[in-house]
Amino acid sequence: MDIILVVLQVLLALSSALLILFILLHRGRGGGLSDMFGGGVTSSLGASGVAEKNLNRITVTLALVWVGSIVLMGVIAKIQAGVGA
């Protein structure tokens, strides 16, 4: 169980870092932090609909991996607490 827990912790750390990166890559909808960093002055010539959809899919997949690893770590911790008692 300890090896699985370590693998899940590494997966959680990697998915957390990538999730932050991919969320910051999203185009701003106006009036937020993205405008503060120059997101409001960029043109839409470089952005395509396919790229934005793929970015959304990757972000949602990473979010599901992140949540799944947290849930599995909780289940393993609950099992280990029950076995040790």
PyMOL Python script that loads the backbone (N, CA, C, O; Angstrom):
from pymol import cmd

cmd.read_pdbstr("""\
ATOM      1  N   MET A   1       0.811  -1.203   0.000  1.00  0.00           N
ATOM      2  CA  MET A   1       0.000   0.000   0.000  1.00  0.00           C
ATOM      3  C   MET A   1       0.852   1.265   0.000  1.00  0.00           C
ATOM      4  O   MET A   1       0.442   2.303  -0.518  1.00  0.00           O
ATOM      5  N   ASP A   2       2.046   1.165   0.588  1.00  0.00           N
ATOM      6  CA  ASP A   2       2.886   2.351   0.664  1.00  0.00           C
ATOM      7  C   ASP A   2       3.365   2.792  -0.713  1.00  0.00           C
ATOM      8  O   ASP A   2       3.489   3.988  -0.977  1.00  0.00           O
ATOM      9  N   ILE A   3       3.634   1.827  -1.592  1.00  0.00           N
ATOM     10  CA  ILE A   3       4.087   2.170  -2.943  1.00  0.00           C
ATOM     11  C   ILE A   3       2.961   2.867  -3.713  1.00  0.00           C
ATOM     12  O   ILE A   3       3.200   3.839  -4.430  1.00  0.00           O
ATOM     13  N   ILE A   4       1.748   2.368  -3.559  1.00  0.00           N
ATOM     14  CA  ILE A   4       0.603   2.994  -4.238  1.00  0.00           C
ATOM     15  C   ILE A   4       0.391   4.409  -3.717  1.00  0.00           C
ATOM     16  O   ILE A   4       0.068   5.318  -4.481  1.00  0.00           O
ATOM     17  N   LEU A   5       0.572   4.589  -2.419  1.00  0.00           N
ATOM     18  CA  LEU A   5       0.399   5.915  -1.821  1.00  0.00           C
ATOM     19  C   LEU A   5       1.453   6.893  -2.342  1.00  0.00           C
ATOM     20  O   LEU A   5       1.146   8.055  -2.608  1.00  0.00           O
ATOM     21  N   VAL A   6       2.686   6.427  -2.487  1.00  0.00           N
ATOM     22  CA  VAL A   6       3.748   7.290  -3.022  1.00  0.00           C
ATOM     23  C   VAL A   6       3.458   7.642  -4.482  1.00  0.00           C
ATOM     24  O   VAL A   6       3.641   8.788  -4.891  1.00  0.00           O
ATOM     25  N   VAL A   7       3.009   6.666  -5.265  1.00  0.00           N
ATOM     26  CA  VAL A   7       2.669   6.923  -6.670  1.00  0.00           C
ATOM     27  C   VAL A   7       1.537   7.941  -6.757  1.00  0.00           C
ATOM     28  O   VAL A   7       1.571   8.838  -7.600  1.00  0.00           O
ATOM     29  N   LEU A   8       0.539   7.807  -5.895  1.00  0.00           N
ATOM     30  CA  LEU A   8      -0.576   8.757  -5.894  1.00  0.00           C
ATOM     31  C   LEU A   8      -0.131  10.149  -5.466  1.00  0.00           C
ATOM     32  O   LEU A   8      -0.638  11.142  -5.988  1.00  0.00           O
ATOM     33  N   GLN A   9       0.807  10.241  -4.524  1.00  0.00           N
ATOM     34  CA  GLN A   9       1.315  11.545  -4.108  1.00  0.00           C
ATOM     35  C   GLN A   9       2.087  12.223  -5.229  1.00  0.00           C
ATOM     36  O   GLN A   9       1.964  13.432  -5.426  1.00  0.00           O
ATOM     37  N   VAL A  10       2.886  11.449  -5.969  1.00  0.00           N
ATOM     38  CA  VAL A  10       3.616  12.008  -7.111  1.00  0.00           C
ATOM     39  C   VAL A  10       2.636  12.439  -8.194  1.00  0.00           C
ATOM     40  O   VAL A  10       2.792  13.505  -8.789  1.00  0.00           O
ATOM     41  N   LEU A  11       1.625  11.611  -8.448  1.00  0.00           N
ATOM     42  CA  LEU A  11       0.601  11.952  -9.438  1.00  0.00           C
ATOM     43  C   LEU A  11      -0.152  13.211  -9.029  1.00  0.00           C
ATOM     44  O   LEU A  11      -0.476  14.043  -9.876  1.00  0.00           O
ATOM     45  N   LEU A  12      -0.429  13.355  -7.750  1.00  0.00           N
ATOM     46  CA  LEU A  12      -1.111  14.549  -7.249  1.00  0.00           C
ATOM     47  C   LEU A  12      -0.252  15.796  -7.436  1.00  0.00           C
ATOM     48  O   LEU A  12      -0.754  16.844  -7.842  1.00  0.00           O
ATOM     49  N   ALA A  13       1.038  15.682  -7.142  1.00  0.00           N
ATOM     50  CA  ALA A  13       1.934  16.836  -7.294  1.00  0.00           C
ATOM     51  C   ALA A  13       2.062  17.242  -8.766  1.00  0.00           C
ATOM     52  O   ALA A  13       2.005  18.427  -9.095  1.00  0.00           O
ATOM     53  N   LEU A  14       2.235  16.258  -9.643  1.00  0.00           N
ATOM     54  CA  LEU A  14       2.356  16.572 -11.071  1.00  0.00           C
ATOM     55  C   LEU A  14       1.060  17.149 -11.636  1.00  0.00           C
ATOM     56  O   LEU A  14       1.084  18.129 -12.380  1.00  0.00           O
ATOM     57  N   SER A  15      -0.064  16.540 -11.282  1.00  0.00           N
ATOM     58  CA  SER A  15      -1.334  17.043 -11.804  1.00  0.00           C
ATOM     59  C   SER A  15      -1.657  18.427 -11.238  1.00  0.00           C
ATOM     60  O   SER A  15      -2.281  19.238 -11.923  1.00  0.00           O
ATOM     61  N   SER A  16      -1.247  18.708 -10.011  1.00  0.00           N
ATOM     62  CA  SER A  16      -1.470  20.036  -9.436  1.00  0.00           C
ATOM     63  C   SER A  16      -0.699  21.101 -10.199  1.00  0.00           C
ATOM     64  O   SER A  16      -1.245  22.149 -10.544  1.00  0.00           O
ATOM     65  N   ALA A  17       0.580  20.824 -10.461  1.00  0.00           N
ATOM     66  CA  ALA A  17       1.406  21.792 -11.187  1.00  0.00           C
ATOM     67  C   ALA A  17       0.898  22.000 -12.615  1.00  0.00           C
ATOM     68  O   ALA A  17       0.817  23.131 -13.092  1.00  0.00           O
ATOM     69  N   LEU A  18       0.560  20.907 -13.288  1.00  0.00           N
ATOM     70  CA  LEU A  18       0.058  21.027 -14.660  1.00  0.00           C
ATOM     71  C   LEU A  18      -1.303  21.705 -14.702  1.00  0.00           C
ATOM     72  O   LEU A  18      -1.595  22.455 -15.634  1.00  0.00           O
ATOM     73  N   LEU A  19      -2.137  21.447 -13.701  1.00  0.00           N
ATOM     74  CA  LEU A  19      -3.456  22.079 -13.661  1.00  0.00           C
ATOM     75  C   LEU A  19      -3.330  23.587 -13.499  1.00  0.00           C
ATOM     76  O   LEU A  19      -4.059  24.343 -14.139  1.00  0.00           O
ATOM     77  N   ILE A  20      -2.419  24.023 -12.657  1.00  0.00           N
ATOM     78  CA  ILE A  20      -2.178  25.460 -12.506  1.00  0.00           C
ATOM     79  C   ILE A  20      -1.727  26.057 -13.834  1.00  0.00           C
ATOM     80  O   ILE A  20      -2.210  27.113 -14.244  1.00  0.00           O
ATOM     81  N   LEU A  21      -0.795  25.374 -14.504  1.00  0.00           N
ATOM     82  CA  LEU A  21      -0.280  25.861 -15.780  1.00  0.00           C
ATOM     83  C   LEU A  21      -1.387  25.959 -16.830  1.00  0.00           C
ATOM     84  O   LEU A  21      -1.507  26.978 -17.510  1.00  0.00           O
ATOM     85  N   PHE A  22      -2.190  24.914 -16.965  1.00  0.00           N
ATOM     86  CA  PHE A  22      -3.226  24.917 -17.992  1.00  0.00           C
ATOM     87  C   PHE A  22      -4.352  25.902 -17.685  1.00  0.00           C
ATOM     88  O   PHE A  22      -4.942  26.467 -18.607  1.00  0.00           O
ATOM     89  N   ILE A  23      -4.655  26.114 -16.422  1.00  0.00           N
ATOM     90  CA  ILE A  23      -5.667  27.117 -16.079  1.00  0.00           C
ATOM     91  C   ILE A  23      -5.165  28.513 -16.438  1.00  0.00           C
ATOM     92  O   ILE A  23      -5.925  29.343 -16.937  1.00  0.00           O
ATOM     93  N   LEU A  24      -3.886  28.765 -16.183  1.00  0.00           N
ATOM     94  CA  LEU A  24      -3.331  30.075 -16.528  1.00  0.00           C
ATOM     95  C   LEU A  24      -3.224  30.286 -18.038  1.00  0.00           C
ATOM     96  O   LEU A  24      -3.168  31.429 -18.492  1.00  0.00           O
ATOM     97  N   LEU A  25      -3.194  29.217 -18.817  1.00  0.00           N
ATOM     98  CA  LEU A  25      -3.124  29.346 -20.272  1.00  0.00           C
ATOM     99  C   LEU A  25      -4.461  29.727 -20.902  1.00  0.00           C
ATOM    100  O   LEU A  25      -4.493  30.173 -22.048  1.00  0.00           O
ATOM    101  N   HIS A  26      -5.553  29.560 -20.179  1.00  0.00           N
ATOM    102  CA  HIS A  26      -6.863  29.873 -20.745  1.00  0.00           C
ATOM    103  C   HIS A  26      -6.985  31.364 -21.047  1.00  0.00           C
ATOM    104  O   HIS A  26      -6.421  32.212 -20.355  1.00  0.00           O
ATOM    105  N   ARG A  27      -7.728  31.647 -22.088  1.00  0.00           N
ATOM    106  CA  ARG A  27      -7.971  33.034 -22.474  1.00  0.00           C
ATOM    107  C   ARG A  27      -8.960  33.648 -21.494  1.00  0.00           C
ATOM    108  O   ARG A  27      -9.943  33.017 -21.106  1.00  0.00           O
ATOM    109  N   GLY A  28      -8.690  34.874 -21.105  1.00  0.00           N
ATOM    110  CA  GLY A  28      -9.549  35.557 -20.161  1.00  0.00           C
ATOM    111  C   GLY A  28     -10.877  35.945 -20.774  1.00  0.00           C
ATOM    112  O   GLY A  28     -10.963  36.177 -21.980  1.00  0.00           O
ATOM    113  N   ARG A  29     -11.894  36.016 -19.970  1.00  0.00           N
ATOM    114  CA  ARG A  29     -13.220  36.417 -20.439  1.00  0.00           C
ATOM    115  C   ARG A  29     -13.452  37.908 -20.216  1.00  0.00           C
ATOM    116  O   ARG A  29     -14.538  38.421 -20.485  1.00  0.00           O
ATOM    117  N   GLY A  30     -12.428  38.599 -19.726  1.00  0.00           N
ATOM    118  CA  GLY A  30     -12.535  40.042 -19.544  1.00  0.00           C
ATOM    119  C   GLY A  30     -12.718  40.428 -18.098  1.00  0.00           C
ATOM    120  O   GLY A  30     -13.532  39.844 -17.382  1.00  0.00           O
ATOM    121  N   GLY A  31     -11.954  41.416 -17.672  1.00  0.00           N
ATOM    122  CA  GLY A  31     -12.129  41.971 -16.340  1.00  0.00           C
ATOM    123  C   GLY A  31     -11.517  41.174 -15.220  1.00  0.00           C
ATOM    124  O   GLY A  31     -11.849  41.412 -14.059  1.00  0.00           O
ATOM    125  N   GLY A  32     -10.642  40.242 -15.512  1.00  0.00           N
ATOM    126  CA  GLY A  32     -10.051  39.439 -14.451  1.00  0.00           C
ATOM    127  C   GLY A  32      -8.554  39.632 -14.363  1.00  0.00           C
ATOM    128  O   GLY A  32      -8.008  40.635 -14.821  1.00  0.00           O
ATOM    129  N   LEU A  33      -7.907  38.658 -13.769  1.00  0.00           N
ATOM    130  CA  LEU A  33      -6.462  38.725 -13.615  1.00  0.00           C
ATOM    131  C   LEU A  33      -5.745  38.664 -14.960  1.00  0.00           C
ATOM    132  O   LEU A  33      -4.650  39.206 -15.102  1.00  0.00           O
ATOM    133  N   SER A  34      -6.349  38.014 -15.941  1.00  0.00           N
ATOM    134  CA  SER A  34      -5.697  37.922 -17.242  1.00  0.00           C
ATOM    135  C   SER A  34      -5.573  39.300 -17.894  1.00  0.00           C
ATOM    136  O   SER A  34      -4.617  39.547 -18.629  1.00  0.00           O
ATOM    137  N   ASP A  35      -6.511  40.183 -17.641  1.00  0.00           N
ATOM    138  CA  ASP A  35      -6.419  41.545 -18.173  1.00  0.00           C
ATOM    139  C   ASP A  35      -5.314  42.333 -17.490  1.00  0.00           C
ATOM    140  O   ASP A  35      -4.696  43.205 -18.100  1.00  0.00           O
ATOM    141  N   MET A  36      -5.066  42.025 -16.217  1.00  0.00           N
ATOM    142  CA  MET A  36      -4.028  42.723 -15.491  1.00  0.00           C
ATOM    143  C   MET A  36      -2.647  42.422 -16.089  1.00  0.00           C
ATOM    144  O   MET A  36      -1.763  43.279 -16.083  1.00  0.00           O
ATOM    145  N   PHE A  37      -2.474  41.217 -16.598  1.00  0.00           N
ATOM    146  CA  PHE A  37      -1.192  40.817 -17.151  1.00  0.00           C
ATOM    147  C   PHE A  37      -1.140  40.971 -18.663  1.00  0.00           C
ATOM    148  O   PHE A  37      -0.277  40.374 -19.306  1.00  0.00           O
ATOM    149  N   GLY A  38      -2.020  41.739 -19.236  1.00  0.00           N
ATOM    150  CA  GLY A  38      -1.971  42.015 -20.669  1.00  0.00           C
ATOM    151  C   GLY A  38      -2.852  41.121 -21.509  1.00  0.00           C
ATOM    152  O   GLY A  38      -2.751  41.140 -22.736  1.00  0.00           O
ATOM    153  N   GLY A  39      -3.711  40.341 -20.887  1.00  0.00           N
ATOM    154  CA  GLY A  39      -4.587  39.452 -21.647  1.00  0.00           C
ATOM    155  C   GLY A  39      -5.642  40.190 -22.444  1.00  0.00           C
ATOM    156  O   GLY A  39      -6.160  39.659 -23.425  1.00  0.00           O
ATOM    157  N   GLY A  40      -5.965  41.395 -22.042  1.00  0.00           N
ATOM    158  CA  GLY A  40      -7.016  42.130 -22.731  1.00  0.00           C
ATOM    159  C   GLY A  40      -6.560  42.800 -24.013  1.00  0.00           C
ATOM    160  O   GLY A  40      -7.394  43.185 -24.832  1.00  0.00           O
ATOM    161  N   VAL A  41      -5.253  42.949 -24.208  1.00  0.00           N
ATOM    162  CA  VAL A  41      -4.759  43.648 -25.389  1.00  0.00           C
ATOM    163  C   VAL A  41      -4.313  42.706 -26.493  1.00  0.00           C
ATOM    164  O   VAL A  41      -3.919  43.166 -27.565  1.00  0.00           O
ATOM    165  N   THR A  42      -4.363  41.402 -26.262  1.00  0.00           N
ATOM    166  CA  THR A  42      -3.942  40.471 -27.299  1.00  0.00           C
ATOM    167  C   THR A  42      -5.035  40.323 -28.334  1.00  0.00           C
ATOM    168  O   THR A  42      -6.221  40.435 -28.024  1.00  0.00           O
ATOM    169  N   SER A  43      -4.630  40.073 -29.555  1.00  0.00           N
ATOM    170  CA  SER A  43      -5.609  39.877 -30.620  1.00  0.00           C
ATOM    171  C   SER A  43      -6.020  38.416 -30.668  1.00  0.00           C
ATOM    172  O   SER A  43      -5.332  37.546 -30.133  1.00  0.00           O
ATOM    173  N   SER A  44      -7.125  38.161 -31.302  1.00  0.00           N
ATOM    174  CA  SER A  44      -7.624  36.792 -31.391  1.00  0.00           C
ATOM    175  C   SER A  44      -7.132  36.099 -32.654  1.00  0.00           C
ATOM    176  O   SER A  44      -7.682  35.064 -33.032  1.00  0.00           O
ATOM    177  N   LEU A  45      -6.118  36.633 -33.313  1.00  0.00           N
ATOM    178  CA  LEU A  45      -5.621  36.011 -34.529  1.00  0.00           C
ATOM    179  C   LEU A  45      -4.891  34.708 -34.241  1.00  0.00           C
ATOM    180  O   LEU A  45      -4.967  33.776 -35.042  1.00  0.00           O
ATOM    181  N   GLY A  46      -4.189  34.618 -33.122  1.00  0.00           N
ATOM    182  CA  GLY A  46      -3.433  33.421 -32.809  1.00  0.00           C
ATOM    183  C   GLY A  46      -4.260  32.321 -32.178  1.00  0.00           C
ATOM    184  O   GLY A  46      -3.829  31.168 -32.151  1.00  0.00           O
ATOM    185  N   ALA A  47      -5.410  32.642 -31.682  1.00  0.00           N
ATOM    186  CA  ALA A  47      -6.233  31.659 -30.989  1.00  0.00           C
ATOM    187  C   ALA A  47      -7.225  31.028 -31.957  1.00  0.00           C
ATOM    188  O   ALA A  47      -7.919  31.717 -32.705  1.00  0.00           O
ATOM    189  N   SER A  48      -7.273  29.711 -31.921  1.00  0.00           N
ATOM    190  CA  SER A  48      -8.250  29.016 -32.757  1.00  0.00           C
ATOM    191  C   SER A  48      -9.232  28.291 -31.858  1.00  0.00           C
ATOM    192  O   SER A  48      -8.948  28.024 -30.691  1.00  0.00           O
ATOM    193  N   GLY A  49     -10.372  27.980 -32.407  1.00  0.00           N
ATOM    194  CA  GLY A  49     -11.399  27.293 -31.634  1.00  0.00           C
ATOM    195  C   GLY A  49     -10.971  25.891 -31.250  1.00  0.00           C
ATOM    196  O   GLY A  49     -11.314  25.412 -30.169  1.00  0.00           O
ATOM    197  N   VAL A  50     -10.220  25.220 -32.129  1.00  0.00           N
ATOM    198  CA  VAL A  50      -9.788  23.851 -31.861  1.00  0.00           C
ATOM    199  C   VAL A  50      -8.783  23.833 -30.712  1.00  0.00           C
ATOM    200  O   VAL A  50      -8.841  22.966 -29.840  1.00  0.00           O
ATOM    201  N   ALA A  51      -7.872  24.787 -30.718  1.00  0.00           N
ATOM    202  CA  ALA A  51      -6.874  24.843 -29.651  1.00  0.00           C
ATOM    203  C   ALA A  51      -7.534  25.106 -28.306  1.00  0.00           C
ATOM    204  O   ALA A  51      -7.147  24.514 -27.299  1.00  0.00           O
ATOM    205  N   GLU A  52      -8.514  25.977 -28.281  1.00  0.00           N
ATOM    206  CA  GLU A  52      -9.206  26.281 -27.030  1.00  0.00           C
ATOM    207  C   GLU A  52      -9.995  25.065 -26.535  1.00  0.00           C
ATOM    208  O   GLU A  52     -10.036  24.802 -25.333  1.00  0.00           O
ATOM    209  N   LYS A  53     -10.616  24.328 -27.448  1.00  0.00           N
ATOM    210  CA  LYS A  53     -11.354  23.126 -27.049  1.00  0.00           C
ATOM    211  C   LYS A  53     -10.413  22.059 -26.512  1.00  0.00           C
ATOM    212  O   LYS A  53     -10.721  21.389 -25.527  1.00  0.00           O
ATOM    213  N   ASN A  54      -9.263  21.903 -27.162  1.00  0.00           N
ATOM    214  CA  ASN A  54      -8.293  20.928 -26.683  1.00  0.00           C
ATOM    215  C   ASN A  54      -7.744  21.322 -25.320  1.00  0.00           C
ATOM    216  O   ASN A  54      -7.532  20.466 -24.462  1.00  0.00           O
ATOM    217  N   LEU A  55      -7.515  22.597 -25.122  1.00  0.00           N
ATOM    218  CA  LEU A  55      -7.046  23.083 -23.824  1.00  0.00           C
ATOM    219  C   LEU A  55      -8.094  22.824 -22.747  1.00  0.00           C
ATOM    220  O   LEU A  55      -7.760  22.451 -21.622  1.00  0.00           O
ATOM    221  N   ASN A  56      -9.350  23.023 -23.093  1.00  0.00           N
ATOM    222  CA  ASN A  56     -10.433  22.735 -22.139  1.00  0.00           C
ATOM    223  C   ASN A  56     -10.476  21.252 -21.794  1.00  0.00           C
ATOM    224  O   ASN A  56     -10.635  20.889 -20.628  1.00  0.00           O
ATOM    225  N   ARG A  57     -10.335  20.392 -22.807  1.00  0.00           N
ATOM    226  CA  ARG A  57     -10.367  18.944 -22.564  1.00  0.00           C
ATOM    227  C   ARG A  57      -9.213  18.504 -21.680  1.00  0.00           C
ATOM    228  O   ARG A  57      -9.397  17.712 -20.756  1.00  0.00           O
ATOM    229  N   ILE A  58      -8.026  19.017 -21.964  1.00  0.00           N
ATOM    230  CA  ILE A  58      -6.861  18.649 -21.165  1.00  0.00           C
ATOM    231  C   ILE A  58      -7.030  19.123 -19.728  1.00  0.00           C
ATOM    232  O   ILE A  58      -6.688  18.405 -18.789  1.00  0.00           O
ATOM    233  N   THR A  59      -7.559  20.333 -19.558  1.00  0.00           N
ATOM    234  CA  THR A  59      -7.758  20.883 -18.214  1.00  0.00           C
ATOM    235  C   THR A  59      -8.773  20.059 -17.431  1.00  0.00           C
ATOM    236  O   THR A  59      -8.557  19.771 -16.254  1.00  0.00           O
ATOM    237  N   VAL A  60      -9.860  19.682 -18.060  1.00  0.00           N
ATOM    238  CA  VAL A  60     -10.884  18.876 -17.379  1.00  0.00           C
ATOM    239  C   VAL A  60     -10.329  17.495 -17.036  1.00  0.00           C
ATOM    240  O   VAL A  60     -10.596  16.973 -15.954  1.00  0.00           O
ATOM    241  N   THR A  61      -9.562  16.902 -17.945  1.00  0.00           N
ATOM    242  CA  THR A  61      -8.965  15.594 -17.680  1.00  0.00           C
ATOM    243  C   THR A  61      -7.992  15.673 -16.509  1.00  0.00           C
ATOM    244  O   THR A  61      -7.991  14.803 -15.638  1.00  0.00           O
ATOM    245  N   LEU A  62      -7.171  16.708 -16.488  1.00  0.00           N
ATOM    246  CA  LEU A  62      -6.242  16.885 -15.374  1.00  0.00           C
ATOM    247  C   LEU A  62      -6.988  17.106 -14.060  1.00  0.00           C
ATOM    248  O   LEU A  62      -6.567  16.608 -13.016  1.00  0.00           O
ATOM    249  N   ALA A  63      -8.080  17.841 -14.107  1.00  0.00           N
ATOM    250  CA  ALA A  63      -8.872  18.067 -12.896  1.00  0.00           C
ATOM    251  C   ALA A  63      -9.461  16.753 -12.386  1.00  0.00           C
ATOM    252  O   ALA A  63      -9.515  16.528 -11.177  1.00  0.00           O
ATOM    253  N   LEU A  64      -9.901  15.888 -13.293  1.00  0.00           N
ATOM    254  CA  LEU A  64     -10.437  14.595 -12.884  1.00  0.00           C
ATOM    255  C   LEU A  64      -9.349  13.698 -12.300  1.00  0.00           C
ATOM    256  O   LEU A  64      -9.593  12.982 -11.329  1.00  0.00           O
ATOM    257  N   VAL A  65      -8.160  13.730 -12.879  1.00  0.00           N
ATOM    258  CA  VAL A  65      -7.033  12.972 -12.330  1.00  0.00           C
ATOM    259  C   VAL A  65      -6.679  13.488 -10.943  1.00  0.00           C
ATOM    260  O   VAL A  65      -6.390  12.702 -10.041  1.00  0.00           O
ATOM    261  N   TRP A  66      -6.701  14.803 -10.769  1.00  0.00           N
ATOM    262  CA  TRP A  66      -6.380  15.433  -9.492  1.00  0.00           C
ATOM    263  C   TRP A  66      -7.385  15.000  -8.419  1.00  0.00           C
ATOM    264  O   TRP A  66      -6.996  14.585  -7.328  1.00  0.00           O
ATOM    265  N   VAL A  67      -8.667  15.100  -8.736  1.00  0.00           N
ATOM    266  CA  VAL A  67      -9.713  14.722  -7.780  1.00  0.00           C
ATOM    267  C   VAL A  67      -9.646  13.217  -7.498  1.00  0.00           C
ATOM    268  O   VAL A  67      -9.782  12.793  -6.351  1.00  0.00           O
ATOM    269  N   GLY A  68      -9.436  12.416  -8.543  1.00  0.00           N
ATOM    270  CA  GLY A  68      -9.357  10.969  -8.364  1.00  0.00           C
ATOM    271  C   GLY A  68      -8.206  10.558  -7.466  1.00  0.00           C
ATOM    272  O   GLY A  68      -8.353   9.666  -6.629  1.00  0.00           O
ATOM    273  N   SER A  69      -7.061  11.206  -7.637  1.00  0.00           N
ATOM    274  CA  SER A  69      -5.920  10.850  -6.790  1.00  0.00           C
ATOM    275  C   SER A  69      -6.172  11.243  -5.329  1.00  0.00           C
ATOM    276  O   SER A  69      -5.755  10.529  -4.417  1.00  0.00           O
ATOM    277  N   ILE A  70      -6.843  12.360  -5.106  1.00  0.00           N
ATOM    278  CA  ILE A  70      -7.171  12.756  -3.733  1.00  0.00           C
ATOM    279  C   ILE A  70      -8.149  11.761  -3.105  1.00  0.00           C
ATOM    280  O   ILE A  70      -7.992  11.377  -1.946  1.00  0.00           O
ATOM    281  N   VAL A  71      -9.149  11.350  -3.868  1.00  0.00           N
ATOM    282  CA  VAL A  71     -10.134  10.399  -3.342  1.00  0.00           C
ATOM    283  C   VAL A  71      -9.467   9.063  -3.037  1.00  0.00           C
ATOM    284  O   VAL A  71      -9.713   8.472  -1.986  1.00  0.00           O
ATOM    285  N   LEU A  72      -8.623   8.585  -3.951  1.00  0.00           N
ATOM    286  CA  LEU A  72      -7.943   7.311  -3.718  1.00  0.00           C
ATOM    287  C   LEU A  72      -6.996   7.375  -2.528  1.00  0.00           C
ATOM    288  O   LEU A  72      -6.877   6.408  -1.777  1.00  0.00           O
ATOM    289  N   MET A  73      -6.323   8.504  -2.353  1.00  0.00           N
ATOM    290  CA  MET A  73      -5.458   8.664  -1.181  1.00  0.00           C
ATOM    291  C   MET A  73      -6.280   8.640   0.108  1.00  0.00           C
ATOM    292  O   MET A  73      -5.837   8.084   1.113  1.00  0.00           O
ATOM    293  N   GLY A  74      -7.456   9.230   0.088  1.00  0.00           N
ATOM    294  CA  GLY A  74      -8.340   9.196   1.250  1.00  0.00           C
ATOM    295  C   GLY A  74      -8.839   7.802   1.551  1.00  0.00           C
ATOM    296  O   GLY A  74      -8.925   7.408   2.714  1.00  0.00           O
ATOM    297  N   VAL A  75      -9.169   7.048   0.510  1.00  0.00           N
ATOM    298  CA  VAL A  75      -9.640   5.671   0.707  1.00  0.00           C
ATOM    299  C   VAL A  75      -8.524   4.813   1.282  1.00  0.00           C
ATOM    300  O   VAL A  75      -8.754   4.019   2.194  1.00  0.00           O
ATOM    301  N   ILE A  76      -7.307   4.972   0.749  1.00  0.00           N
ATOM    302  CA  ILE A  76      -6.175   4.200   1.264  1.00  0.00           C
ATOM    303  C   ILE A  76      -5.887   4.574   2.717  1.00  0.00           C
ATOM    304  O   ILE A  76      -5.600   3.698   3.533  1.00  0.00           O
ATOM    305  N   ALA A  77      -5.959   5.849   3.045  1.00  0.00           N
ATOM    306  CA  ALA A  77      -5.734   6.273   4.430  1.00  0.00           C
ATOM    307  C   ALA A  77      -6.796   5.706   5.357  1.00  0.00           C
ATOM    308  O   ALA A  77      -6.500   5.336   6.492  1.00  0.00           O
ATOM    309  N   LYS A  78      -8.028   5.638   4.880  1.00  0.00           N
ATOM    310  CA  LYS A  78      -9.113   5.076   5.693  1.00  0.00           C
ATOM    311  C   LYS A  78      -8.913   3.582   5.897  1.00  0.00           C
ATOM    312  O   LYS A  78      -9.152   3.067   6.989  1.00  0.00           O
ATOM    313  N   ILE A  79      -8.474   2.881   4.850  1.00  0.00           N
ATOM    314  CA  ILE A  79      -8.224   1.446   4.970  1.00  0.00           C
ATOM    315  C   ILE A  79      -7.072   1.185   5.934  1.00  0.00           C
ATOM    316  O   ILE A  79      -7.147   0.285   6.771  1.00  0.00           O
ATOM    317  N   GLN A  80      -6.001   1.976   5.812  1.00  0.00           N
ATOM    318  CA  GLN A  80      -4.849   1.783   6.694  1.00  0.00           C
ATOM    319  C   GLN A  80      -5.190   2.117   8.138  1.00  0.00           C
ATOM    320  O   GLN A  80      -4.659   1.487   9.053  1.00  0.00           O
ATOM    321  N   ALA A  81      -6.055   3.082   8.361  1.00  0.00           N
ATOM    322  CA  ALA A  81      -6.469   3.415   9.724  1.00  0.00           C
ATOM    323  C   ALA A  81      -7.330   2.306  10.310  1.00  0.00           C
ATOM    324  O   ALA A  81      -7.253   2.037  11.509  1.00  0.00           O
ATOM    325  N   GLY A  82      -8.147   1.658   9.487  1.00  0.00           N
ATOM    326  CA  GLY A  82      -8.996   0.574   9.952  1.00  0.00           C
ATOM    327  C   GLY A  82      -8.206  -0.682  10.250  1.00  0.00           C
ATOM    328  O   GLY A  82      -8.537  -1.423  11.175  1.00  0.00           O
ATOM    329  N   VAL A  83      -7.158  -0.928   9.467  1.00  0.00           N
ATOM    330  CA  VAL A  83      -6.341  -2.123   9.666  1.00  0.00           C
ATOM    331  C   VAL A  83      -5.476  -1.968  10.902  1.00  0.00           C
ATOM    332  O   VAL A  83      -5.260  -2.931  11.638  1.00  0.00           O
ATOM    333  N   GLY A  84      -4.975  -0.752  11.135  1.00  0.00           N
ATOM    334  CA  GLY A  84      -4.092  -0.510  12.278  1.00  0.00           C
ATOM    335  C   GLY A  84      -4.837  -0.470  13.614  1.00  0.00           C
ATOM    336  O   GLY A  84      -4.211  -0.620  14.663  1.00  0.00           O
ATOM    337  N   ALA A  85      -6.143  -0.274  13.600  1.00  0.00           N
ATOM    338  CA  ALA A  85      -6.899  -0.129  14.847  1.00  0.00           C
ATOM    339  C   ALA A  85      -7.195  -1.449  15.500  1.00  0.00           C
ATOM    340  O   ALA A  85      -7.825  -1.487  16.557  1.00  0.00           O
TER     341      ALA A  85
END
""", "prot")
cmd.dss("prot")
cmd.show_as("cartoon", "prot")
cmd.util.cbc("prot")
cmd.orient("prot")
